[in-house]
Amino acid sequence: MEQKTEDKYQLIIIGSGCAGLTSAIYAGRYKLKTLVLGSYFGGVIVEEANVENYPGFVSISGMELMKKFKETVDSLNVPVVSGKVISIKKNEDKNKFNLTTDENKTYCADAVLVSCGTKKLKLSIEGEDKFNGKGVSYCATCDAPMFNKKTVAVIGGADSACQAAILLSKHAKHVYLICRKDELRGEPINVEHVTKNKEIEIIFNTNVIKVKGTNMLESIELDKEYNGSKEISVKGVFVEIGSVPSTYFLDKLNINLTKKMK
Ligand SMILES: Cc1cc2nc3c(=O)[nH]c(=O)nc-3n(C[C@H](O)[C@H](O)[C@H](O)COP(=O)(O)OP(=O)(O)OC[C@H]3O[C@@H](n4cnc5c(N)ncnc54)[C@H](O)[C@@H]3O)c2cc1C
């Protein structure tokens, strides 16, 4: 059955995080008939309790900051609607796009701006899916308090891994930071915090190849021995190995994506 086009816009912005809402402010100021469609309001910054690098605020929660963004968007009369876009197709008159959401609503736009953020990369190792939520986590901000006085491992070597290790060191008894290279690539200030932190033990040139347990995570297996063993007992593993753009639904558009976006 042909879907009913509910509304027509000059611009539809997909994503209601920092990027989407900022774009909406400019679209509104240019008086474009604009709609913002986002699957969850505010995006990932709402997970942050204290944003301390946004000019004008010494410290503000991510949710409060996004509410401030939205006040500006509202003042320009740009609607922000909840919905997850599952496909974008060129419509009959080829110059426009039909966007379909998971609630089977269709919107039409002359132009589409994709600001969907990223999704965390997985390690793709044995046990990772089985213990996801049972010791394996992709969000230290969300889950760190659950590992109070426990031993955990952070996997990764860039800034997000450093930040996760620093945060976890405030809760956990001990934090292993397992890095496949021979140096950390975080912001220098975070690398300094990590290396000076006595609760954080860095294991360089090492990969985690398996996460193990029975009902809950109990240990990780390394690809080489560390202190005489390939196995380390941990109650939590935080995977911080980067992220990829959330652009999976663009495939129906027949446009060329760069290798990183596929
Ligand atoms: C825990 C945490 C703490 C952080 N703390 C800081 C900090 O203190 N300072 C700082 O500068 N940065 C911080 N960051 C990074 C910052 O949050 C991100 O760089 C920023 O939020 C990215 O904004 P974005 O709009 O590009 O993407 P996102 O915030 O990821 O927003 C993406 C939006 O797209 C929507 N979306 C995705 N797919 C679809 C779809 N198919 N259909 C419809 N909508 C879709 C999502 O629902 C969301 O609304 C933090 C990140 C995290 C995870």
The ligand as an ORCA input file, in Angstrom:
! r2SCAN-3c Opt
* xyz 0 1
  C      29.136      9.401     28.282
  C      29.571     10.530     27.375
  C      30.056     11.696     27.920
  C      30.474     12.741     27.086
  N      30.934     13.886     27.652
  C      31.329     14.914     26.870
  C      31.763     16.155     27.437
  O      31.796     16.321     28.660
  N      32.140     17.148     26.588
  C      32.101     16.983     25.229
  O      32.473     17.911     24.497
  N      31.668     15.834     24.663
  C      31.287     14.804     25.447
  N      30.878     13.629     24.881
  C      30.825     13.534     23.429
  C      29.539     14.209     22.915
  O      28.458     13.746     23.668
  C      29.330     13.872     21.449
  O      30.456     14.289     20.712
  C      28.117     14.583     20.908
  O      26.988     14.350     21.742
  C      27.812     14.091     19.503
  O      26.639     14.755     19.080
  P      25.888     14.309     17.776
  O      24.691     15.181     17.641
  O      26.845     14.266     16.646
  O      25.476     12.794     17.994
  P      24.557     12.108     19.108
  O      24.600     12.823     20.385
  O      24.926     10.672     19.085
  O      23.103     12.282     18.542
  C      22.651     11.501     17.487
  C      21.174     11.694     17.360
  O      20.739     10.987     16.211
  C      19.632     10.204     16.555
  N      19.554      9.097     15.612
  C      20.500      8.136     15.344
  N      20.059      7.317     14.381
  C      18.818      7.773     14.046
  C      17.850      7.362     13.117
  N      18.032      6.308     12.326
  N      16.691      8.071     13.035
  C      16.475      9.144     13.820
  N      17.363      9.588     14.720
  C      18.510      8.908     14.822
  C      19.847      9.828     18.009
  O      18.640      9.437     18.600
  C      20.358     11.148     18.534
  O      19.284     12.015     18.782
  C      30.422     12.590     25.683
  C      29.918     11.393     25.134
  C      29.486     10.382     25.966
  C      28.924      9.115     25.375
*
